[in-house]
Amino acid sequence: MGSITDVPTPVAAFVAAINAADTETFVNLFTPDGLVNDWGTEYTGSAGVRQWAASDAIGAAAKMTLLSANTEGETTTVRFDWRSRVFNGESTGIFVVHDGQLRSFTIPPNH
């Protein structure tokens, strides 16, 4: 795994927006048809991303810490620590960045 300081700017901004509880910045990091896939539950478009932020991330007082990262092409796979009112522990996250925005963020069920 690569350095956590070398992640694409939108990935770093994703973590910063969650930790700062900045919903507007968070939603605007995604493409208009962006996707959050959390254990197979999909949240699509700006409304879906906002819904996930409210229920599972920012609205749950989440704090995210990147532990490791590896970027190949448009895909960055991270291992992260998550602390919130909904979930606490380590997970794998997969970001797809396209033209400077997040196309998707996936937390696979087998993380």
Secondary structure by P-SEA (a helix, b strand, c coil): ccccccccaaaaaaaaaaaaccaaaaaaccccbbbbbccccccccaaaaaaaaaccccccbbbbbbccccccccbbbbbbcccccccbbbbbbbbbbcccccccccccccc
